[in-house]
Every structure is written in structure tokens, then in C-alpha cells.
């Protein structure tokens, strides 16, 4: 569904991505792991049109999307759930969900989808008229996921969905993301909790300093000595 070939991105004189290539098959959950500053978020932002590519190619269902606007990329079926949730804090829960489908015109289906989101997240249903900025971190993450789903994407990208959440909320969040994949939406995820991400994915890539250094099924990366030492904790390295 998604293929990146030799992607290079720069911030001024700093090269953030140095010829990154990856593939995301349809109906799969693919994760990017790596240290802070490795280029994971930049990869997602380049796919969604928020960061320009200096060179390289991004293909979505065989169509070149490099250089397209963010709104055009969204209309093709790619949604981005950003790091830090980024809900519209002065708007209600319901208004945030409605913003997520601003490109859609199918009013009846939009109402159905809002009901579906409220079914997935009963806490949001209870707070549908509440100002989003007053929600807890976990509730804001639920809202960010729901807002991204409202565009009915073919591919949804999650950037650090567990960041700042309590452990029980993290587990619920990952279950929801797996459910999204199982329901037929392709998922590309950046996640700081490398062990959990590798355990739940179909395929994984390891980014280091803007370069792809390892790829394979999640089980392969979990058992790789370098990955275990660097990203899964010293204790796991000798497990």
C-alpha cells in the first residue's frame, strides 16, 4: 500500500533522513522504532506532506504523493495521529471529531461513524459536549485516534500513541490500534515502547541517525542482540 524509496529530508543544513526506504503492505501493522532524533517522526511527517522531501519517492497505492499537499494526501486516504495528541483544546469533543471529517460530504455516514467512535470510546460519548482541553491525557489520546478515524482512512499513522499515558491506558490504546488493523485499516506506527510495539506488529524497521539499519518481523527484532541491548533494556538483553 505504501512504499518509500531513498527518502531524504532536511531541516536547514541538518539531514534528518538519509535515504530511507520501507514498505507497508495492506492490512498490516508496521512499526518504526529507534532512539529520539532517529528520524521516525520526520518519516511520518514526510508521508503526510508536512515535511518536504529533498529527494526520494513516496508511493501510495502506486501513486506518487511526494510533494502533494497535506489535504490532498488526506483525501487519498492517509490519516496522521500526531505525537502529543494535538486536539483542538478550545473545541468540544464532538467538534474535534467533526473536524476530522471536514473533507467528507456523506452526512449520514458521518453520523454513523461518530456513533461508532462513541461506541469504541464510551468515555468520549459521556463527554461529547466537554471542551477537549479539559480532558485527561488518556481521553485526549482516545479523541485523537477517533478524529483520525473520522476521515475513513486506508492507512492511519500513529506517532508515539503511548507517550505520557498511564500503563493501563497504554494497554487499552494498543488493543484499539490492533483492532483498527484487524478491522481492515493499515497501520504505520512510531512507538517509544519498543517491546510492546514489536510484539504487536507484523513487520518492523529500526531507524538510527536517519538511516534504516534493520528490518524484519517483530519477533526477529525483539530477539536481535543489538535491539535488545539498545532499545529493550539491559535486563532483556540477557533474557
Secondary structure, DSSP 8 states (H G I E B T S, - for coil): -EEEEEEEEEETTEEEEEEEEEEE-TT-EEEEE--TTSSHHHHHHHHTTSS--SEEEEEETTEE-TT--HHHHHHHTEEEE-TT----TTSBHHHHHHHTTTT---HHHHHHHHHHHHHH-HHHHHTTTSBGGGS-HHHHHHHHHHHHHTT--SEEEEESTTTT--HHHHHHHHHHHHHHHHTT-EEEEE-S-HHHHHHH-SEEEEEETTEEEEEE-HHHHHT-HHHHHHHS-HHHHT-
